[in-house]
């Protein structure tokens, strides 16, 4: 008679004491809570009082230039064309020449007086909601490593995405939707690894809505509708499939991967009725659609993604990412800086301002943390025939809004030319730790045991920047 091979776990159950029992204890510690009959995405209490319930990450793929957007440098303008008066980083992506002043004028805005360049006239009207961090720094000058670092905390190993960690720590407020969605993500520079759960249970994997090669109006979850079978028949199939899988588990012992697959089938079934309603923007008023720029072909693509992000947020999704990328590494202006950054800013300025205004009007900005930025900044020195800027992970700007941070705050600074983070430096690990703290999660306690040790998003680093909190 044919006999199914026994699982490692079952073999260890039958083995003698000693190594077998030690290994069993390790394996059992890695079993998902779902295998114990608990929904792995059930809402879980935070470690401490949370200021935010969710994150919307507005990812500017390619790396916007800090000295052309939010961090003006008068000395850069004054010394245009002269050599940088100090050493450049030892490791650079490309070679650059002399200093290059910004082609755009800066002005102070709002009660806070924060500086914004003329690239962002609409966002300039929302500066009192923004918490600008001008002292960000990372570790990798290449897109691949830097993108992975921003998303996973690691630039050289496959680790869970921040969205997966948030889902793992807090669960979801809507069991009919994924806890983590990414809208039109780029498939380059790590691709799916940037929204992967890696060694976390597969329940915490991000769900991609389209990708960067697809216009947002066609960005859908594939096969969300079954045109051949009714829901009743599908439910019968699902129940039978679950029964077969449970019978298999009774013989072989609990397996995290199988449990996650069962959960994914069940979630996919529930999503059929819920997800299309979130993706359907036809019920939004003309005023709302105008607010996000859906009536302008320049802003419609990104505006639609921002509006979908708001709808996912109000539907209970924990982590929503919106990526600005047209499959050409959008903000990566090694040359043609003026035309490239102006095109990019026109596409995102109004939709982002609209998102902030809409969330605030709905009373959602207080518990929704908005995170804006790219994988790094740009050099203040010129590349590409004095018409572009190279990658710069050593000093750049990101901003946060809502979710418990101080609006109208300018935190940290770069040097006089905008090359290196100088005062109150904030590493990517520090930013991750800070955002988790706002969600009520202690980054040192949010761990998962894998391969014999505890892992966390911030690895063995990261400090919470309490000065950013309201």
PAMAR-211414 format. One line per 5 residues: number of its first residue (from 1); for each residue y, z, x of C-alpha. Coordinates in Angstrom, 1 decimal, always signed. Each point is the difference from the previous one (the first is absolute). Layout:
<rs>
NUM) Y,Z,X | ... $
</rs>
This chain:
<rs>
1) +0.0,+0.0,+0.0 | +3.5,-0.9,+1.3 | +2.0,+3.0,+0.9 | +3.8,+0.1,+0.5 | +1.0,+1.1,+3.5 $
6) +1.4,+3.5,+0.0 | +3.6,+0.6,+0.9 | +1.2,+1.8,+3.1 | +1.1,+2.9,-2.1 | -3.4,+0.3,-1.7 $
11) -1.8,-0.3,+3.3 | +2.1,+2.9,+1.4 | -0.8,+2.0,-3.1 | -3.7,-0.3,+0.9 | +0.4,+0.6,+3.7 $
16) -0.5,+3.2,+1.8 | +2.7,+2.6,+0.7 | +2.2,-0.5,+3.1 | +1.6,-3.4,+0.6 | -1.0,-1.3,-3.5 $
21) +1.7,+2.9,-1.8 | +3.1,-0.2,+2.1 | +0.3,-3.8,-0.6 | -0.6,+0.6,-3.7 | +2.9,+2.5,-0.2 $
26) +2.2,-2.6,+1.6 | -1.0,-2.7,-2.4 | +0.4,+2.2,-3.0 | +3.5,+0.8,+1.1 | +0.9,-3.7,-0.2 $
31) -1.4,-0.5,-3.5 | +2.7,-0.9,-2.5 | +0.9,+2.4,-2.7 | -1.1,-2.7,-2.4 | -3.6,+0.4,+1.0 $
36) +0.3,+3.5,-1.3 | +1.0,-1.3,-3.4 | +3.8,+0.4,+0.6 | +2.4,-2.9,-0.5 | +1.3,-0.7,+3.6 $
41) +3.3,-1.2,-1.4 | +0.6,+3.0,-2.3 | +3.4,+1.6,+0.4 | -0.1,+2.7,+2.7 | +2.5,+2.7,+0.6 $
46) +2.3,-0.4,+3.0 | +0.0,+2.4,+2.9 | +3.5,+1.1,-0.9 | +2.7,-0.7,-2.6 | +0.6,-3.8,+0.0 $
51) +3.3,-1.7,-0.1 | -1.4,-3.4,-0.7 | -3.0,-1.3,-2.0 | -0.2,-3.5,+1.4 | +1.2,-2.4,+2.7 $
56) +1.3,-3.6,-0.3 | +0.0,-1.6,+3.5 | +2.3,-3.0,+0.4 | -1.5,-1.6,+3.1 | +2.3,-2.5,+1.8 $
61) -2.6,-1.8,+2.0 | +1.0,-1.3,+3.4 | +2.6,+2.7,+0.9 | +3.6,+0.0,-1.3 | +2.7,+0.4,+2.6 $
66) +1.6,+3.5,-0.1 | +3.2,-1.1,+1.7 | +0.5,-2.7,-2.6 | -0.8,+2.0,-3.1 | +0.7,+3.8,+0.0 $
71) +0.8,+1.1,+3.5 | +3.3,-1.5,+1.3 | +0.8,+0.2,+3.7 | +3.6,-0.6,+1.0 | -0.9,-0.2,+3.7 $
76) -2.4,-2.8,-0.8 | +2.8,-2.0,-1.5 | +2.3,+0.9,+2.9 | -2.5,-0.9,+2.7 | -1.4,-3.1,-1.6 $
81) -1.5,-2.3,+2.7 | -0.1,+2.7,+2.7 | -3.2,+1.5,+1.5 | -1.5,+3.1,-1.6 | +1.4,+2.8,+2.2 $
86) -3.3,+1.9,+0.3 | -3.7,-1.0,+0.5 | -1.9,-1.7,-2.7 | -3.4,+1.4,-1.0 | -2.8,-0.4,+2.6 $
91) -2.1,-1.8,-2.6 | +1.7,-2.8,-2.0 | -1.3,-2.6,-2.4 | +2.1,-2.8,+1.4 | +2.8,-0.2,+2.6 $
96) +3.5,+0.3,-1.3 | +3.4,-0.7,+1.6 | +3.4,+1.5,-0.6 | +1.4,+2.0,-2.9 | +0.5,-1.8,-3.3 $
101) +2.5,+1.3,-2.5 | -0.7,+0.0,-3.7 | +1.1,-3.0,-1.9 | +0.8,+2.2,-3.0 | +2.8,+2.5,-0.7 $
106) -0.8,+3.6,-1.0 | +1.8,+2.2,-2.5 | -0.3,+3.6,-1.2 | -1.0,+0.4,-3.6 | -0.4,+2.7,-2.7 $
111) +1.1,+3.6,+0.2 | -2.3,+0.5,+3.0 | +1.7,-2.7,+2.1 | -3.3,-1.5,+1.2 | +0.3,-3.3,+1.9 $
116) -1.5,-3.1,-1.4 | +0.4,-3.6,+1.2 | +1.2,-2.8,-2.3 | -3.6,-1.1,-0.1 | -0.6,+2.5,-2.8 $
121) +2.9,+0.1,-2.5 | -2.1,+1.2,-2.9 | -1.9,+2.7,+2.0 | +3.4,+1.1,+1.4 | +0.8,+1.2,-3.6 $
126) -3.0,+2.4,+0.1 | +0.6,+1.6,+3.4 | +0.5,+3.5,-1.5 | -3.7,-0.2,-1.0 | -1.2,-1.0,+3.5 $
131) -1.2,+2.3,+2.8 | +0.4,-2.1,+3.1 | -2.0,+0.8,+3.2 | +1.5,-1.7,+3.0 | -2.3,+1.5,+2.6 $
136) -3.4,-1.5,-0.9 | -2.3,-0.9,+2.9 | -3.5,-1.2,+0.4 | -2.4,-1.0,+2.7 | -0.9,-3.7,-0.3 $
141) +2.1,-3.1,+0.6 | -2.5,-2.4,-1.6 | -0.1,-0.6,-3.8 | -3.7,+0.7,-0.3 | +0.1,+3.4,+1.6 $
146) +3.3,+1.0,-1.5 | -0.9,-1.0,-3.6 | -3.3,+2.0,+0.3 | +2.0,+3.0,+1.4 | +2.4,+0.0,-2.9 $
151) -2.8,-0.3,-2.6 | -2.8,+2.1,+1.6 | +1.5,+2.1,+2.7 | -2.0,-1.8,+2.7 | +0.7,-3.2,+1.8 $
156) -3.4,-0.5,+1.7 | -2.7,+1.5,-2.4 | -0.9,-0.7,-3.5 | +1.2,+3.0,-2.0 | +0.7,+0.6,-3.7 $
161) +3.3,-1.2,-1.4 | +2.7,+2.4,-1.0 | -0.6,-1.1,-3.6 | -3.6,+0.9,+0.3 | +0.8,+3.5,+1.4 $
166) +2.5,+0.6,-2.8 | -2.7,-1.0,-2.6 | -2.6,+2.2,+1.8 | +2.4,+3.0,+0.0 | +1.4,-0.2,-3.5 $
171) -2.3,-2.3,-2.2 | +1.6,-2.1,-2.7 | +1.9,+0.7,-3.1 | -1.6,-3.0,-1.8 | -3.8,-0.4,+0.2 $
176) +0.3,-3.5,-1.4 | +1.9,-1.4,+3.0 | -0.5,+0.2,+3.8 | +1.8,+2.9,+1.7 | +1.3,-2.4,+2.7 $
181) +1.2,-3.6,-0.5 | +1.6,-2.4,+2.4 | +2.0,-2.9,-1.4 | -0.1,-3.3,+1.9 | -1.0,+1.5,+3.3 $
186) -0.1,-2.1,+3.2 | -3.5,-1.0,+1.1 | +1.2,-0.1,+3.7 | +0.2,+2.8,+2.5 | -2.9,+2.1,-1.1 $
191) -0.2,-1.4,-3.5 | -2.2,+2.0,-2.3 | -0.2,+2.8,+2.6 | +3.6,+0.9,-1.0 | -1.1,+1.0,-3.4 $
196) -3.6,+1.0,+0.8 | -1.5,+3.4,-0.5 | -2.0,-0.5,+3.2 | -2.3,+3.1,+0.4 | +1.4,+1.7,-3.1 $
201) -2.1,-0.6,-3.1 | +0.5,-3.5,-1.4 | +1.5,+1.5,-3.2 | +3.3,+0.3,+1.9 | +0.2,-3.6,+1.1 $
206) +3.2,-1.8,-0.9 | -0.1,-2.8,-2.6 | +1.8,-3.2,+0.9 | +2.0,-1.8,-2.6 | +0.2,-3.5,+1.4 $
211) +1.0,-0.6,+3.6 | +3.0,-1.3,+2.0 | -1.1,-3.6,-0.5 | +0.2,+0.3,-3.8 | +3.3,+0.1,-2.0 $
216) +0.2,+3.3,-1.8 | -0.1,-1.6,-3.4 | -3.6,-1.1,+0.8 | -0.9,+3.3,+1.7 | -2.9,+1.4,-2.0 $
221) -3.2,+2.0,+0.5 | -2.7,-2.7,+0.0 | -2.5,+0.0,-2.8 | +1.8,+2.7,-2.0 | -1.2,-1.7,-3.2 $
226) -3.5,-1.1,-0.8 | +0.2,-3.1,-2.1 | -3.8,-0.2,-0.6 | -1.0,+3.6,-1.1 | +1.5,+2.3,-2.5 $
231) +1.0,+3.6,+0.9 | -2.9,+1.3,-1.9 | -2.5,-2.1,+2.0 | +1.7,+0.9,+3.2 | -0.2,+3.7,-0.8 $
236) -3.7,-0.3,-0.7 | -0.4,-1.8,+3.4 | +2.0,+2.7,+1.7 | -2.0,+2.8,-1.6 | -3.3,-1.7,+1.0 $
241) +1.2,-0.6,+3.6 | +1.1,+3.6,+0.3 | -3.3,+1.2,-1.3 | -1.9,-2.1,+2.6 | +2.3,+1.3,+2.8 $
246) -0.5,+3.6,-1.1 | -3.8,-0.5,-0.1 | +0.3,-1.3,+3.6 | +2.0,+3.0,+1.0 | -2.6,+2.4,-1.5 $
251) -2.6,-1.5,+2.4 | +2.1,-0.4,+3.1 | +2.6,+2.7,-0.2 | +3.7,-0.2,-0.5 | +1.8,-2.7,+2.1 $
256) +3.8,-0.2,+0.1 | +0.1,-3.8,+0.2 | -2.1,-0.5,-3.1 | +2.0,+2.6,-1.9 | +3.2,-1.7,+0.9 $
261) -1.4,-3.3,-1.1 | -1.0,+1.4,-3.4 | +3.5,+1.4,-0.4 | +1.5,-3.3,+0.9 | -2.0,-1.8,-2.7 $
266) +1.2,+2.5,-2.6 | +3.6,-0.1,+1.1 | -0.1,-3.8,-0.1 | -1.2,+0.1,-3.6 | +2.8,+2.4,-1.0 $
271) +2.6,-2.1,+1.8 | -0.7,-3.0,-2.2 | +2.0,+1.6,-2.8 | +2.7,+1.8,+2.0 | +1.0,-2.2,+2.9 $
276) +1.0,-3.1,-1.9 | +2.5,+2.1,-2.0 | +1.6,+1.3,+3.2 | +0.2,-3.6,+1.5 | +1.5,-1.4,-3.2 $
281) +3.8,+0.0,+0.4 | +0.8,-1.9,-3.2 | +0.8,+3.2,-1.8 | +2.8,+0.9,+2.4 | +3.5,-0.5,-1.3 $
286) +2.2,-2.8,+1.3 | +2.3,+2.6,+1.4 | -2.8,+1.6,+2.0 | -1.2,-3.4,+1.2 | +3.5,-0.8,+1.1 $
291) +0.3,+3.3,+1.8 | -3.0,-1.0,+2.2 | +1.2,-3.5,+0.5 | -2.8,-1.7,-2.0 | +2.5,-2.6,-1.3 $
296) +1.0,-1.2,+3.5 | -2.5,-2.1,+2.0 | +1.1,+1.6,+3.2 | -0.8,+3.6,-1.1 | -2.6,-0.7,-2.7 $
301) -3.1,+0.3,+2.3 | +0.8,+3.3,+1.6 | +1.7,+1.3,-3.2 | -3.2,-0.6,-1.9 | -1.9,+2.1,+2.5 $
306) +2.5,+2.8,-0.2 | -0.1,+0.0,-3.8 | -3.8,+0.1,+0.2 | +0.3,+2.9,+2.4 | +2.1,+2.0,-2.5 $
311) -2.6,-0.8,-2.8 | -2.9,+1.2,+2.2 | +2.0,+3.1,+0.9 | +0.6,+1.0,-3.6 | -3.6,-0.8,-0.8 $
316) -1.2,+2.8,+2.4 | -0.9,-1.9,+3.2 | +0.6,+2.2,+3.1 | +0.8,-2.5,+2.7 | +1.5,-3.4,-0.6 $
321) +0.8,-2.4,+2.8 | +2.3,-3.1,-0.3 | +0.0,-2.4,+3.0 | +2.8,-2.4,+0.7 | -1.8,-2.8,+1.8 $
326) -0.3,-3.7,-0.8 | -3.0,-0.3,+2.4 | +2.5,-0.8,+2.9 | +0.6,+3.6,+1.4 | +3.1,+0.2,-2.1 $
331) +2.5,+2.0,+2.1 | -1.2,-1.1,+3.4 | +3.1,-1.9,+1.2 | -0.6,-0.7,+3.7 | +2.4,-2.8,-0.6 $
336) +2.3,-1.1,-2.8 | +0.9,+3.6,-0.7 | +3.0,-0.7,-2.3 | -1.7,-2.4,-2.3 | -3.3,+1.9,-0.1 $
341) +1.4,+3.5,-0.7 | +2.4,-1.4,-2.5 | -2.8,-1.7,-1.9 | -2.1,+3.1,+0.1 | +2.7,+2.3,-1.1 $
346) +1.0,-2.2,-2.9 | -3.6,+0.1,-1.3 | -0.3,+3.8,+0.1 | +3.5,+1.6,-0.3 | +0.5,-0.3,-3.8 $
351) -3.7,+0.8,-1.0 | +0.0,+3.2,+2.2 | +3.3,+1.2,-1.4 | -1.3,-0.8,-3.5 | -3.2,+2.0,+0.6 $
356) +2.1,+3.0,+1.1 | +2.3,-0.3,-3.0 | -2.8,-0.4,-2.4 | -2.0,+2.9,+1.3 | +3.1,+2.2,-0.1 $
361) +0.8,-1.0,-3.6 | -3.5,+0.8,-1.1 | +0.0,+3.4,+1.7 | -2.7,-1.1,+2.4 | +1.8,-0.1,+3.3 $
366) -0.1,+3.8,+0.4 | -3.8,-0.1,+0.3 | -0.5,-3.4,+1.4 | +0.4,-0.4,+3.8 | +1.3,-3.4,+1.1 $
371) -0.8,-1.0,+3.6 | +1.7,-3.1,+1.5 | -0.7,-1.5,+3.5 | -1.9,-2.3,+2.2 | -2.5,+0.6,+2.8 $
376) +2.8,+0.2,+2.6 | +3.6,-1.1,+0.6 | +1.6,-2.6,+2.2 | +1.6,+0.0,+3.4 | +3.8,+0.1,+0.4 $
381) -0.6,-2.5,+2.8 | -0.3,-3.7,-0.7 | -3.0,-2.2,-0.1 | -0.4,-3.7,-0.8 | +3.1,-1.5,+1.5 $
386) +2.3,+2.9,-1.1 | -1.0,-0.5,-3.6 | -2.7,+2.5,-0.7 | -1.4,+3.5,+0.8 | -3.4,+1.2,+1.3 $
391) -2.3,+2.7,-1.4 | +1.3,+3.6,+0.6 | -2.2,+3.0,-0.8 | +2.1,+2.4,+2.1 | +2.8,+0.5,-2.4 $
396) +0.5,-1.2,-3.6 | +1.0,+1.0,-3.5 | -2.0,+0.8,-3.1 | +1.3,+1.6,-3.2 | -1.4,+2.1,-2.8 $
401) +1.4,+0.6,-3.5 | -0.9,+2.4,-2.9 | -3.0,+2.2,+0.1 | +1.7,+3.1,+1.4 | +2.1,-1.5,+2.9 $
406) +3.7,+0.4,+0.5 | +1.9,-3.0,-1.3 | +2.9,-1.2,+2.1 | -1.4,+1.4,+3.2 | +0.2,-1.5,+3.4 $
411) -2.7,+1.6,+2.2 | -0.5,-0.5,+3.7 | +1.5,-2.7,+2.1 | -0.8,-2.7,+2.6 | +1.8,-0.6,+3.2 $
416) +3.4,-1.7,+0.2 | -1.6,-3.4,-0.1 | -2.8,+0.7,-2.5 | -2.9,-0.5,+2.4 | -1.6,+3.5,+0.2 $
421) -0.3,+2.9,-2.4 | +2.2,+2.7,+1.5 | +0.9,+3.0,-2.2 | -2.5,+1.7,-2.4 | -2.7,-2.5,+0.7 $
426) -2.5,-0.7,-2.7 | -3.4,-1.5,+0.9 | -2.1,-1.8,-2.5 | -2.3,+3.1,-0.1 | +3.0,+2.2,-0.8 $
431) +0.9,-2.3,-2.9 | -3.5,+0.0,-1.4 | -0.2,+3.8,+0.3 | +3.4,+0.2,-1.8 | -1.0,-2.3,-2.9 $
436) -3.3,+1.8,-0.5 | +2.0,+3.3,-0.1 | +2.2,-1.4,-2.8 | -3.2,-0.7,-1.9 | -1.1,+3.5,+0.4 $
441) -2.5,-0.8,+2.7 | -0.3,+1.8,+3.4 | -0.8,-2.7,+2.5 | -2.0,+2.4,+2.1 | -2.2,+1.0,-2.9 $
446) -0.5,-3.4,-1.5 | -3.1,-0.8,+2.1 | -3.3,-1.8,-0.4 | -3.0,+0.6,+2.2 | -1.4,-3.1,+1.5 $
451) -2.2,-0.7,+3.0 | -0.1,+3.7,+0.9 | +3.7,+0.9,-0.2 | +2.8,+0.4,-2.4 | +2.5,-2.9,-0.3 $
456) +3.4,-0.1,-1.5 | +2.8,-2.6,-0.5 | +2.1,+1.5,+2.7 | -2.9,+0.4,+2.5 | +1.0,+3.0,+2.2 $
461) +3.8,-0.5,-0.3 | +2.8,+0.0,-2.5 | +2.7,+2.4,-1.0 | +1.5,+0.4,-3.4 | +3.8,-0.9,+0.1 $
466) +1.3,+2.7,-2.4 | +3.6,-1.1,+0.5 | -0.6,-3.0,-2.2 | -0.8,+2.1,-3.1 | +2.5,+0.6,-2.8 $
</rs>
